[in-house]
């Protein structure tokens, strides 16, 4: 009953583990002294753990989706290529990793704060349209520069 989906089947919202049908049936009717007291104690511990873990369990899909999206988006981009080059040239790969990881964390923090602030003033549809237009605009600008033969190479 405890291994499987979360919450266990047969469990109703705001129901304690002791109230789930059949969960404690093996302990009921036992002739061991004090079993009811132990059962209540364990039930209380499980209820507290469930209350503590419920927000984490609810957040896991968002955490996983965000991780996968950022991981795939960062594969092969300029940041990753710069990190590869720096670690290939340097003698301190862990320092480069810590610098790169902390930069990504700070950039993500700025993005989250900015996104939260913008979502308080603009509807999600406007934000999606702006983001999509920005991507298309940058793509057209890069194509235009390439077509005209302009490059970002710096001459020494």
FENCOR-V173880 format. One record per residue. N is the residue number from 1. RES is the residue in three letters. PHI is phi in whole degrees, 0 to 359 (none if undefined). OMEGA is omega in degrees with one decimal (999 if undefined). D_FIRST is the distance of its C-alpha to the first C-alpha in Angstrom with 1 decimal. Layout:
# FENCOR-V173880
n={N,N}
res={RES,RES}
phi={PHI,PHI}
omega={OMEGA,OMEGA}
d_first={D_FIRST,D_FIRST}
This chain:
# FENCOR-V173880
n={1,2,3,4,5,6,7,8,9,10,11,12,13,14,15,16,17,18,19,20,21,22,23,24,25,26,27,28,29,30,31,32,33,34,35,36,37,38,39,40,41,42,43,44,45,46,47,48,49,50,51,52,53,54,55,56,57,58,59,60,61,62,63,64,65,66,67,68,69,70,71,72,73,74,75,76,77,78,79,80,81,82,83,84,85,86,87,88,89,90,91,92,93,94,95,96,97,98,99,100,101,102,103,104,105,106,107,108,109,110,111,112,113,114,115,116,117,118,119,120,121,122,123,124,125,126,127,128,129,130,131,132,133,134,135,136,137,138,139,140,141,142,143,144,145,146,147,148,149,150,151,152,153,154,155,156}
res={UNK,UNK,UNK,UNK,UNK,UNK,UNK,UNK,UNK,UNK,UNK,UNK,UNK,UNK,UNK,UNK,UNK,UNK,UNK,UNK,UNK,UNK,UNK,UNK,UNK,UNK,UNK,UNK,UNK,UNK,UNK,UNK,UNK,UNK,UNK,UNK,UNK,UNK,UNK,UNK,UNK,UNK,UNK,UNK,UNK,UNK,UNK,UNK,UNK,UNK,UNK,UNK,UNK,UNK,UNK,UNK,UNK,UNK,UNK,UNK,UNK,UNK,UNK,UNK,UNK,UNK,UNK,UNK,UNK,UNK,UNK,UNK,UNK,UNK,UNK,UNK,UNK,UNK,UNK,UNK,UNK,UNK,UNK,UNK,UNK,UNK,UNK,UNK,UNK,UNK,UNK,UNK,UNK,UNK,UNK,UNK,UNK,UNK,UNK,UNK,UNK,UNK,UNK,UNK,UNK,UNK,UNK,UNK,UNK,UNK,UNK,UNK,UNK,UNK,UNK,UNK,UNK,UNK,UNK,UNK,UNK,UNK,UNK,UNK,UNK,UNK,UNK,UNK,UNK,UNK,UNK,UNK,UNK,UNK,UNK,UNK,UNK,UNK,UNK,UNK,UNK,UNK,UNK,UNK,UNK,UNK,UNK,UNK,UNK,UNK,UNK,UNK,UNK,UNK,UNK,UNK}
phi={none,277,268,141,287,245,287,301,298,89,268,261,303,62,263,282,299,293,269,287,301,82,292,251,295,290,271,290,85,288,265,286,295,83,296,294,295,295,297,295,298,297,298,296,296,296,297,294,298,298,295,288,275,303,297,294,297,289,276,304,299,292,297,296,296,296,302,298,296,292,300,292,293,277,293,78,274,299,296,294,296,295,294,299,295,296,288,289,272,270,248,228,297,291,292,294,300,297,296,294,295,292,296,294,296,294,297,294,298,299,296,294,296,296,296,294,294,293,291,283,250,242,290,303,298,292,296,296,296,295,295,297,296,298,297,296,299,296,299,295,297,296,297,299,297,294,296,279,86,281,222,265,294,261,273,269}
omega={-178.0,177.8,-178.1,-175.5,176.9,-8.8,-179.1,179.2,-177.8,-178.1,178.2,176.8,178.5,178.4,178.4,-179.8,-179.1,-177.4,-179.3,-176.8,174.6,-175.4,-177.6,-176.6,-179.6,-179.8,-179.6,-179.9,177.9,-178.6,179.8,-179.6,175.6,-176.5,179.5,178.4,177.9,179.9,178.5,179.3,-179.9,177.6,177.3,178.1,179.9,178.2,178.9,177.9,178.2,179.1,179.3,-176.0,-177.2,178.5,178.3,179.6,178.8,-177.3,-175.4,178.3,179.0,179.1,179.8,179.4,179.2,178.8,-177.6,-179.0,-178.8,-179.8,-179.7,-179.1,-177.8,-179.0,175.5,178.1,-176.1,-179.7,-180.0,179.4,177.1,178.6,177.6,-179.4,-179.9,-179.5,176.9,-178.8,-173.1,178.5,-177.7,-175.9,-179.6,176.4,178.0,177.0,-178.8,177.7,-179.9,-179.0,-179.8,176.0,178.1,178.8,-179.1,178.1,177.8,178.0,178.6,179.8,-179.5,180.0,178.6,178.9,178.5,178.8,179.8,-179.1,177.0,-176.7,-176.5,176.6,-178.5,-179.2,179.0,178.7,178.2,178.4,179.0,179.8,178.8,178.5,177.5,178.4,179.6,179.1,178.6,178.1,178.2,179.0,178.5,178.0,178.9,179.1,179.6,-179.5,179.7,178.4,177.2,177.4,-179.7,-178.4,179.2,178.3,-178.5,999}
d_first={0.0,3.8,5.7,7.1,9.2,10.4,10.0,6.6,7.8,9.4,10.3,14.1,16.5,17.6,14.9,14.0,10.7,12.4,13.0,9.6,10.0,8.6,6.9,10.2,11.6,12.1,14.2,16.1,19.3,19.5,23.1,22.8,25.0,23.6,19.9,19.8,21.5,19.2,16.2,18.0,19.0,15.7,14.3,17.5,17.2,13.7,15.3,18.4,16.7,14.9,18.3,20.1,18.0,17.8,21.4,20.9,18.0,20.3,23.2,21.8,22.9,26.4,26.7,25.8,28.2,30.9,30.7,31.0,33.8,35.8,35.2,36.5,39.3,40.5,40.8,44.5,45.8,48.8,46.7,45.0,48.3,50.0,47.4,47.8,51.5,51.5,49.3,51.5,54.6,53.4,52.7,49.9,46.9,44.5,46.8,47.0,43.2,42.9,45.7,44.2,40.7,42.0,44.3,41.4,39.4,42.5,43.2,39.7,40.0,43.3,41.9,38.9,41.3,43.9,41.3,40.0,43.6,44.7,41.8,42.9,46.3,45.8,43.5,41.1,43.2,46.2,44.4,43.1,46.7,48.2,45.9,46.5,50.2,50.3,48.8,51.3,54.1,53.5,53.3,56.6,58.3,57.4,58.6,61.8,62.5,62.0,64.2,67.0,66.7,65.7,63.5,61.8,63.6,65.5,68.9,70.1}
